[in-house]
Amino acid sequence: MASQILAAILSLILPGLGQIYGGQGLTKGIIFIVIALIFYAVGAGVYSFVWLLSAIFNIYAAYDAYVNAAD
């Protein structure tokens, strides 16, 4: 039984952690982590637009982890 709030918090820290914790599968979690790392790497060189996309992705990942956490 996974806590939805904890899954969302973990995904806010690093997208993908909440998906793994919430029981959505290791593959989905790794895909989210890789996407987040790509956003972070590209955002380090290019500022505003990529960081905005990264923030939107982080919020989506937290929402996804919250909604889909196994009860």
MMTF fields as JSON, N, C-alpha, C and O atoms, coordinates in Angstrom:
{
  "mmtfVersion": "1.0.0",
  "mmtfProducer": "UNKNOWN",
  "numBonds": 283,
  "numAtoms": 284,
  "numGroups": 71,
  "numChains": 1,
  "numModels": 1,
  "chainsPerModel": [1],
  "groupsPerChain": [71],
  "chainIdList": ["A"],
  "bondAtomList": [4, 2, 8, 6, 12, 10, 16, 14, 20, 18, 24, 22, 28, 26, 32, 30, 36, 34, 40, 38, 44, 42, 48, 46, 52, 50, 56, 54, 60, 58, 64, 62, 68, 66, 72, 70, 76, 74, 80, 78, 84, 82, 88, 86, 92, 90, 96, 94, 100, 98, 104, 102, 108, 106, 112, 110, 116, 114, 120, 118, 124, 122, 128, 126, 132, 130, 136, 134, 140, 138, 144, 142, 148, 146, 152, 150, 156, 154, 160, 158, 164, 162, 168, 166, 172, 170, 176, 174, 180, 178, 184, 182, 188, 186, 192, 190, 196, 194, 200, 198, 204, 202, 208, 206, 212, 210, 216, 214, 220, 218, 224, 222, 228, 226, 232, 230, 236, 234, 240, 238, 244, 242, 248, 246, 252, 250, 256, 254, 260, 258, 264, 262, 268, 266, 272, 270, 276, 274, 280, 278],
  "bondOrderList": [1, 1, 1, 1, 1, 1, 1, 1, 1, 1, 1, 1, 1, 1, 1, 1, 1, 1, 1, 1, 1, 1, 1, 1, 1, 1, 1, 1, 1, 1, 1, 1, 1, 1, 1, 1, 1, 1, 1, 1, 1, 1, 1, 1, 1, 1, 1, 1, 1, 1, 1, 1, 1, 1, 1, 1, 1, 1, 1, 1, 1, 1, 1, 1, 1, 1, 1, 1, 1, 1],
  "groupList": [{"groupName": "MET", "atomNameList": ["N", "CA", "C", "O"], "elementList": ["N", "C", "C", "O"], "formalChargeList": [0, 0, 0, 0], "bondAtomList": [1, 0, 2, 1, 3, 2], "bondOrderList": [1, 1, 2], "singleLetterCode": "M", "chemCompType": "L-PEPTIDE LINKING"}, {"groupName": "ALA", "atomNameList": ["N", "CA", "C", "O"], "elementList": ["N", "C", "C", "O"], "formalChargeList": [0, 0, 0, 0], "bondAtomList": [1, 0, 2, 1, 3, 2], "bondOrderList": [1, 1, 2], "singleLetterCode": "A", "chemCompType": "L-PEPTIDE LINKING"}, {"groupName": "SER", "atomNameList": ["N", "CA", "C", "O"], "elementList": ["N", "C", "C", "O"], "formalChargeList": [0, 0, 0, 0], "bondAtomList": [1, 0, 2, 1, 3, 2], "bondOrderList": [1, 1, 2], "singleLetterCode": "S", "chemCompType": "L-PEPTIDE LINKING"}, {"groupName": "GLN", "atomNameList": ["N", "CA", "C", "O"], "elementList": ["N", "C", "C", "O"], "formalChargeList": [0, 0, 0, 0], "bondAtomList": [1, 0, 2, 1, 3, 2], "bondOrderList": [1, 1, 2], "singleLetterCode": "Q", "chemCompType": "L-PEPTIDE LINKING"}, {"groupName": "ILE", "atomNameList": ["N", "CA", "C", "O"], "elementList": ["N", "C", "C", "O"], "formalChargeList": [0, 0, 0, 0], "bondAtomList": [1, 0, 2, 1, 3, 2], "bondOrderList": [1, 1, 2], "singleLetterCode": "I", "chemCompType": "L-PEPTIDE LINKING"}, {"groupName": "LEU", "atomNameList": ["N", "CA", "C", "O"], "elementList": ["N", "C", "C", "O"], "formalChargeList": [0, 0, 0, 0], "bondAtomList": [1, 0, 2, 1, 3, 2], "bondOrderList": [1, 1, 2], "singleLetterCode": "L", "chemCompType": "L-PEPTIDE LINKING"}, {"groupName": "PRO", "atomNameList": ["N", "CA", "C", "O"], "elementList": ["N", "C", "C", "O"], "formalChargeList": [0, 0, 0, 0], "bondAtomList": [1, 0, 2, 1, 3, 2], "bondOrderList": [1, 1, 2], "singleLetterCode": "P", "chemCompType": "L-PEPTIDE LINKING"}, {"groupName": "GLY", "atomNameList": ["N", "CA", "C", "O"], "elementList": ["N", "C", "C", "O"], "formalChargeList": [0, 0, 0, 0], "bondAtomList": [1, 0, 2, 1, 3, 2], "bondOrderList": [1, 1, 2], "singleLetterCode": "G", "chemCompType": "PEPTIDE LINKING"}, {"groupName": "TYR", "atomNameList": ["N", "CA", "C", "O"], "elementList": ["N", "C", "C", "O"], "formalChargeList": [0, 0, 0, 0], "bondAtomList": [1, 0, 2, 1, 3, 2], "bondOrderList": [1, 1, 2], "singleLetterCode": "Y", "chemCompType": "L-PEPTIDE LINKING"}, {"groupName": "THR", "atomNameList": ["N", "CA", "C", "O"], "elementList": ["N", "C", "C", "O"], "formalChargeList": [0, 0, 0, 0], "bondAtomList": [1, 0, 2, 1, 3, 2], "bondOrderList": [1, 1, 2], "singleLetterCode": "T", "chemCompType": "L-PEPTIDE LINKING"}, {"groupName": "LYS", "atomNameList": ["N", "CA", "C", "O"], "elementList": ["N", "C", "C", "O"], "formalChargeList": [0, 0, 0, 0], "bondAtomList": [1, 0, 2, 1, 3, 2], "bondOrderList": [1, 1, 2], "singleLetterCode": "K", "chemCompType": "L-PEPTIDE LINKING"}, {"groupName": "PHE", "atomNameList": ["N", "CA", "C", "O"], "elementList": ["N", "C", "C", "O"], "formalChargeList": [0, 0, 0, 0], "bondAtomList": [1, 0, 2, 1, 3, 2], "bondOrderList": [1, 1, 2], "singleLetterCode": "F", "chemCompType": "L-PEPTIDE LINKING"}, {"groupName": "VAL", "atomNameList": ["N", "CA", "C", "O"], "elementList": ["N", "C", "C", "O"], "formalChargeList": [0, 0, 0, 0], "bondAtomList": [1, 0, 2, 1, 3, 2], "bondOrderList": [1, 1, 2], "singleLetterCode": "V", "chemCompType": "L-PEPTIDE LINKING"}, {"groupName": "TRP", "atomNameList": ["N", "CA", "C", "O"], "elementList": ["N", "C", "C", "O"], "formalChargeList": [0, 0, 0, 0], "bondAtomList": [1, 0, 2, 1, 3, 2], "bondOrderList": [1, 1, 2], "singleLetterCode": "W", "chemCompType": "L-PEPTIDE LINKING"}, {"groupName": "ASN", "atomNameList": ["N", "CA", "C", "O"], "elementList": ["N", "C", "C", "O"], "formalChargeList": [0, 0, 0, 0], "bondAtomList": [1, 0, 2, 1, 3, 2], "bondOrderList": [1, 1, 2], "singleLetterCode": "N", "chemCompType": "L-PEPTIDE LINKING"}, {"groupName": "ASP", "atomNameList": ["N", "CA", "C", "O"], "elementList": ["N", "C", "C", "O"], "formalChargeList": [0, 0, 0, 0], "bondAtomList": [1, 0, 2, 1, 3, 2], "bondOrderList": [1, 1, 2], "singleLetterCode": "D", "chemCompType": "L-PEPTIDE LINKING"}],
  "groupTypeList": [0, 1, 2, 3, 4, 5, 1, 1, 4, 5, 2, 5, 4, 5, 6, 7, 5, 7, 3, 4, 8, 7, 7, 3, 7, 5, 9, 10, 7, 4, 4, 11, 4, 12, 4, 1, 5, 4, 11, 8, 1, 12, 7, 1, 7, 12, 8, 2, 11, 12, 13, 5, 5, 2, 1, 4, 11, 14, 4, 8, 1, 1, 8, 15, 1, 8, 12, 14, 1, 1, 15],
  "groupIdList": [1, 2, 3, 4, 5, 6, 7, 8, 9, 10, 11, 12, 13, 14, 15, 16, 17, 18, 19, 20, 21, 22, 23, 24, 25, 26, 27, 28, 29, 30, 31, 32, 33, 34, 35, 36, 37, 38, 39, 40, 41, 42, 43, 44, 45, 46, 47, 48, 49, 50, 51, 52, 53, 54, 55, 56, 57, 58, 59, 60, 61, 62, 63, 64, 65, 66, 67, 68, 69, 70, 71],
  "secStructList": [7, 7, 7, 2, 2, 2, 2, 2, 2, 2, 2, 2, 2, 1, 6, 6, 2, 2, 2, 2, 2, 6, 6, 1, 7, 2, 2, 2, 2, 2, 2, 2, 2, 2, 2, 2, 2, 2, 2, 2, 2, 2, 2, 2, 2, 1, 7, 2, 2, 2, 2, 2, 2, 2, 2, 2, 2, 2, 2, 2, 2, 2, 2, 2, 2, 2, 2, 2, 7, 7, 7],
  "xCoordList": [0.838, 0.0, 0.89, 1.632, 0.816, 1.65, 0.859, -0.312, 1.508, 0.887, 0.918, 1.972, -0.237, -0.307, 0.491, 1.157, 0.425, 1.139, 2.645, 3.372, 3.125, 4.553, 5.018, 6.11, 4.207, 4.554, 4.679, 5.594, 3.771, 3.83, 5.068, 5.734, 5.375, 6.557, 7.835, 8.731, 7.924, 9.102, 9.256, 10.374, 8.135, 8.21, 8.562, 9.132, 8.236, 8.667, 10.17, 10.824, 10.712, 12.158, 12.88, 13.793, 12.471, 13.009, 11.909, 11.52, 11.407, 10.355, 10.794, 11.906, 9.907, 10.191, 10.262, 9.875, 10.758, 10.828, 9.437, 9.215, 8.515, 7.151, 6.458, 5.647, 6.78, 6.205, 6.713, 5.948, 8.001, 8.575, 7.986, 7.563, 7.957, 7.403, 5.922, 5.466, 5.18, 3.74, 3.322, 2.128, 4.272, 3.949, 3.582, 2.909, 4.009, 3.695, 4.711, 4.542, 5.729, 6.709, 8.042, 8.122, 9.084, 10.436, 10.687, 11.38, 10.129, 10.344, 9.798, 10.488, 8.582, 7.99, 8.792, 9.015, 9.225, 10.03, 11.346, 11.75, 12.012, 13.285, 13.087, 13.905, 12.018, 11.732, 11.531, 12.062, 10.777, 10.561, 11.881, 12.131, 12.723, 14.016, 14.892, 15.515, 14.943, 15.768, 15.269, 16.072, 13.957, 13.405, 13.765, 14.162, 13.631, 13.962, 15.442, 15.782, 16.315, 17.745, 18.097, 18.975, 17.422, 17.643, 17.21, 17.925, 16.033, 15.587, 16.596, 16.909, 17.11, 18.052, 19.36, 19.918, 19.842, 21.103, 20.98, 21.854, 19.902, 19.701, 19.393, 19.836, 18.639, 18.274, 19.45, 19.393, 20.53, 21.713, 22.379, 23.027, 22.224, 22.839, 21.876, 22.279, 20.625, 19.593, 18.608, 18.087, 18.347, 17.633, 16.127, 15.592, 15.431, 14.024, 13.102, 12.359, 13.122, 12.134, 12.259, 11.252, 13.46, 13.652, 13.33, 12.785, 13.663, 13.327, 11.827, 11.31, 11.121, 9.664, 9.11, 8.231, 9.615, 9.193, 9.534, 8.752, 10.695, 11.099, 10.147, 9.766, 9.769, 8.839, 7.477, 6.863, 7.013, 5.732, 5.813, 4.874, 6.928, 7.102, 7.139, 6.553, 7.82, 7.867, 6.465, 6.12, 5.668, 4.306, 3.473, 2.707, 3.626, 2.899, 3.307, 2.455, 4.604, 5.089, 4.525, 4.147, 4.468, 3.905, 2.421, 1.931, 1.709, 0.276, 0.067, -0.795, 0.854, 0.751, 1.029, 0.325, 2.05, 2.386, 1.265, 0.93, 0.683, -0.396, -1.631, -2.212, -2.025, -3.25, -3.096, -4.039, -1.928, -1.76, -1.091, -0.792, -0.848, -0.222, -1.14, -2.341, -0.557, -1.337, -1.871, -1.143, -3.143, -3.767, -3.744, -4.228],
  "yCoordList": [-1.17, 0.0, 1.242, 1.478, 2.024, 3.206, 4.462, 4.594, 5.365, 6.641, 7.541, 7.744, 8.077, 8.952, 10.233, 10.72, 10.772, 12.015, 11.794, 12.626, 10.697, 10.401, 10.176, 10.607, 9.509, 9.301, 10.636, 10.82, 11.571, 12.893, 13.659, 14.303, 13.594, 14.296, 13.727, 14.482, 12.411, 11.798, 12.226, 12.435, 12.357, 12.789, 14.259, 14.671, 15.049, 16.448, 16.555, 17.435, 15.651, 15.642, 15.208, 15.89, 14.086, 13.597, 12.821, 11.745, 13.363, 12.646, 11.217, 10.974, 10.294, 8.879, 8.126, 6.96, 8.791, 8.122, 7.804, 6.728, 8.716, 8.484, 7.395, 6.642, 7.311, 6.261, 4.889, 3.927, 4.807, 3.542, 3.18, 2.043, 4.136, 3.893, 3.521, 2.652, 4.176, 3.969, 2.694, 2.416, 1.92, 0.638, 0.71, -0.185, 1.756, 1.882, 1.175, 1.12, 0.653, -0.108, 0.606, 1.833, -0.209, 0.315, 0.993, 2.007, 0.439, 1.002, 2.423, 3.318, 2.635, 3.977, 4.94, 6.083, 4.5, 5.349, 5.752, 6.912, 4.802, 5.098, 6.05, 6.946, 5.873, 6.785, 8.202, 9.15, 8.365, 9.684, 10.279, 11.47, 9.457, 9.946, 10.413, 11.471, 9.636, 10.007, 11.31, 12.181, 11.454, 12.693, 13.874, 14.928, 13.706, 14.787, 15.156, 16.339, 14.17, 14.443, 15.16, 16.023, 14.81, 15.52, 16.975, 17.878, 17.207, 18.585, 19.355, 20.507, 18.721, 19.402, 19.716, 20.801, 18.773, 18.973, 20.085, 20.946, 20.062, 21.093, 22.432, 23.478, 22.399, 23.621, 24.309, 25.509, 23.565, 24.172, 25.141, 26.098, 24.896, 25.777, 26.797, 27.913, 26.439, 27.322, 27.572, 26.623, 28.806, 29.088, 28.998, 27.912, 30.036, 30.192, 29.131, 28.493, 28.922, 28.054, 26.608, 25.968, 26.09, 24.685, 24.484, 23.447, 25.463, 25.335, 25.374, 24.718, 26.138, 26.153, 24.777, 24.259, 24.188, 22.836, 21.824, 20.916, 21.986, 21.093, 21.204, 20.193, 22.415, 22.618, 22.0, 21.372, 22.18, 21.591, 20.064, 19.409, 19.503, 18.053, 17.558, 16.52, 18.286, 17.894, 17.874, 16.951, 18.877, 18.936, 17.787, 17.155, 17.521, 16.397, 15.073, 14.235, 14.886, 13.636, 13.462, 12.355, 14.544, 14.464, 14.136, 13.323, 14.763, 14.477, 13.017, 12.332, 12.552, 11.174, 10.186, 9.187, 10.47, 9.579, 9.583, 8.536, 10.755, 10.854, 10.083, 9.328, 10.271, 9.653, 8.137, 7.39, 7.688, 6.275, 5.456, 4.282, 6.041, 5.267, 4.121, 4.306, 2.944, 1.753, 1.879, 2.224, 1.595, 1.67, 0.337, 0.222],
  "zCoordList": [0.0, 0.0, 0.0, 0.954, -1.056, -1.205, -0.865, -1.223, -0.181, 0.149, -1.083, -1.684, -1.452, -2.61, -2.39, -3.304, -1.189, -0.902, -0.945, -1.49, -0.384, -0.429, -1.863, -2.232, -2.671, -4.08, -4.803, -5.604, -4.531, -5.165, -4.706, -5.516, -3.421, -2.904, -3.511, -3.889, -3.605, -4.22, -5.674, -6.145, -6.39, -7.785, -7.911, -8.921, -6.915, -6.936, -6.725, -7.284, -5.912, -5.682, -6.958, -7.424, -7.512, -8.786, -9.488, -9.036, -10.591, -11.322, -11.623, -12.093, -11.346, -11.541, -10.223, -10.148, -9.179, -7.875, -7.35, -6.795, -7.516, -7.069, -7.862, -7.323, -9.154, -9.98, -9.534, -9.471, -9.227, -8.765, -7.408, -7.197, -6.49, -5.161, -5.223, -4.481, -6.103, -6.191, -6.898, -7.006, -7.38, -7.987, -9.457, -9.969, -10.145, -11.562, -12.447, -13.665, -11.864, -12.621, -12.721, -12.782, -12.737, -12.825, -14.171, -14.237, -15.234, -16.569, -16.665, -17.151, -16.212, -16.266, -15.403, -15.801, -14.234, -13.367, -14.005, -13.927, -14.632, -15.287, -16.456, -16.665, -17.219, -18.33, -17.805, -18.384, -16.722, -16.136, -15.64, -15.824, -15.014, -14.52, -15.676, -15.594, -16.745, -17.903, -18.522, -18.857, -18.678, -19.232, -18.341, -18.838, -17.03, -16.096, -16.187, -16.189, -16.26, -16.35, -17.649, -17.666, -18.724, -19.997, -19.867, -20.301, -19.268, -19.036, -18.189, -18.491, -17.125, -16.239, -16.969, -16.808, -17.762, -18.481, -19.523, -19.627, -20.285, -21.307, -20.645, -21.118, -19.557, -18.86, -18.206, -17.938, -17.939, -17.344, -18.309, -17.884, -19.603, -20.597, -21.163, -21.489, -21.285, -21.834, -20.71, -20.125, -20.404, -19.162, -19.217, -18.995, -19.49, -19.155, -19.749, -19.002, -21.042, -21.674, -21.227, -20.924, -21.18, -20.809, -19.332, -18.955, -18.493, -17.081, -16.869, -15.965, -17.697, -17.619, -17.988, -17.3, -19.059, -19.444, -18.349, -18.068, -17.741, -16.657, -15.467, -14.876, -15.122, -14.007, -14.319, -13.457, -15.542, -15.948, -15.882, -15.427, -16.333, -16.292, -14.843, -14.534, -13.95, -12.54, -11.933, -11.196, -12.235, -11.716, -12.276, -11.549, -13.571, -14.168, -13.52, -13.228, -13.297, -12.698, -11.288, -10.904, -10.521, -9.172, -9.23, -8.447, -10.151, -10.317, -10.722, -10.172, -11.68, -12.151, -11.013, -10.865, -10.22, -9.1, -8.066, -7.512, -7.801, -6.825, -7.274, -6.496, -8.512, -9.019, -9.16, -8.896, -9.569, -9.884, -8.788, -9.004, -7.618, -6.538, -6.139, -5.945, -6.023, -5.672, -4.256, -3.326, -4.114, -2.789, -2.088, -0.962]
}
